[in-house]
């Protein structure tokens, strides 16, 4: 798995998490990333729209497919 994959997995497991928590989780999983690699992965995931950031905390963006299906099924 590449750095983006590891960072995304960490964020999915942790929910809202800062860089420190992400690094700690990665260390526990045996995956070493430099600060530069972590920041590049986070920037790439943000650019792809796969994560969001608020106040220095990251989380995986909620998937919208289920919401659209619900709206189509029960929409006005």
Sine and cosine of phi, psi and omega as CSV:
sin_phi,cos_phi,sin_psi,cos_psi,sin_omega,cos_omega
0.00,0.00,0.60,-0.80,0.01,-1.00
-1.00,0.08,0.06,-1.00,-0.06,-1.00
-0.86,0.51,-0.67,0.74,0.01,-1.00
-0.87,0.49,-0.67,0.74,0.01,-1.00
-0.88,0.47,-0.69,0.72,0.02,-1.00
-0.90,0.43,-0.69,0.72,-0.02,-1.00
-0.91,0.41,-0.68,0.74,0.03,-1.00
-0.89,0.46,-0.67,0.74,0.03,-1.00
-0.88,0.48,-0.68,0.74,0.02,-1.00
-0.87,0.49,-0.71,0.70,-0.02,-1.00
-0.91,0.42,-0.65,0.76,0.02,-1.00
-0.89,0.46,-0.63,0.78,-0.02,-1.00
-0.96,0.29,-0.56,0.83,-0.11,-0.99
-1.00,-0.02,-0.37,0.93,-0.12,-0.99
0.98,0.18,-0.74,-0.67,0.07,-1.00
-0.95,0.30,0.84,-0.54,-0.05,-1.00
-0.53,-0.85,0.59,-0.80,0.10,-1.00
-1.00,0.00,0.06,-1.00,-0.03,-1.00
-0.86,0.50,-0.63,0.78,0.01,-1.00
-0.87,0.50,-0.72,0.69,-0.01,-1.00
-0.91,0.42,-0.61,0.79,0.02,-1.00
-0.90,0.44,-0.72,0.69,0.01,-1.00
-0.88,0.47,-0.67,0.74,0.00,-1.00
-0.88,0.48,-0.70,0.71,0.01,-1.00
-0.89,0.45,-0.70,0.72,0.01,-1.00
-0.88,0.47,-0.66,0.75,0.04,-1.00
-0.88,0.48,-0.67,0.74,0.02,-1.00
-0.90,0.44,-0.49,0.87,0.03,-1.00
-1.00,0.08,-0.07,1.00,0.02,-1.00
1.00,0.10,0.29,0.96,-0.01,-1.00
-0.95,-0.32,0.86,-0.51,0.00,-1.00
-0.98,-0.17,0.81,-0.59,0.10,-0.99
-0.77,-0.64,0.64,-0.77,0.10,-0.99
-0.97,0.24,0.26,-0.97,0.04,-1.00
-0.88,0.48,-0.60,0.80,0.01,-1.00
-0.90,0.43,-0.71,0.70,0.02,-1.00
-0.89,0.46,-0.65,0.76,0.01,-1.00
-0.89,0.46,-0.75,0.66,-0.02,-1.00
-0.90,0.44,-0.64,0.77,0.04,-1.00
-0.90,0.44,-0.66,0.75,0.02,-1.00
-0.91,0.42,-0.69,0.73,0.02,-1.00
-0.89,0.45,-0.68,0.74,0.02,-1.00
-0.89,0.45,-0.66,0.75,0.01,-1.00
-0.91,0.41,-0.68,0.74,0.01,-1.00
-0.91,0.41,-0.60,0.80,0.07,-1.00
-0.91,0.42,-0.70,0.72,-0.02,-1.00
-0.90,0.44,-0.56,0.83,0.02,-1.00
-0.98,0.19,-0.18,0.98,-0.01,-1.00
0.98,0.21,0.35,0.94,-0.03,-1.00
-1.00,-0.02,-0.33,0.94,0.07,-1.00
-0.72,-0.69,0.31,-0.95,0.09,-1.00
-0.78,-0.63,0.36,-0.93,-0.03,-1.00
-0.75,-0.66,0.66,-0.75,0.07,-1.00
-0.60,-0.80,0.86,-0.52,0.06,-1.00
0.86,0.51,0.54,0.84,0.00,-1.00
0.99,0.13,0.05,1.00,0.04,-1.00
-0.95,-0.33,0.64,-0.77,-0.05,-1.00
-0.93,-0.36,0.50,-0.87,0.16,-0.99
-0.47,-0.88,0.39,-0.92,0.05,-1.00
-0.94,0.35,0.68,-0.73,0.03,-1.00
-0.93,0.37,0.70,-0.71,0.05,-1.00
-0.89,0.46,0.62,-0.78,0.04,-1.00
-0.96,0.28,0.61,-0.79,-0.10,-1.00
-0.97,-0.26,-0.11,0.99,-0.05,-1.00
-0.88,0.48,-0.67,0.74,0.02,-1.00
-0.91,0.42,-0.61,0.79,0.01,-1.00
-0.91,0.42,-0.69,0.72,0.02,-1.00
-0.90,0.44,-0.66,0.76,0.02,-1.00
-0.89,0.45,-0.68,0.73,0.02,-1.00
-0.88,0.47,-0.71,0.70,0.00,-1.00
-0.88,0.48,-0.64,0.76,0.01,-1.00
-0.92,0.39,-0.62,0.79,-0.04,-1.00
-0.95,0.32,-0.71,0.70,-0.09,-1.00
-0.93,-0.38,0.23,0.97,-0.04,-1.00
-0.90,0.44,0.20,-0.98,-0.05,-1.00
-0.94,0.33,0.00,0.00,0.00,0.00
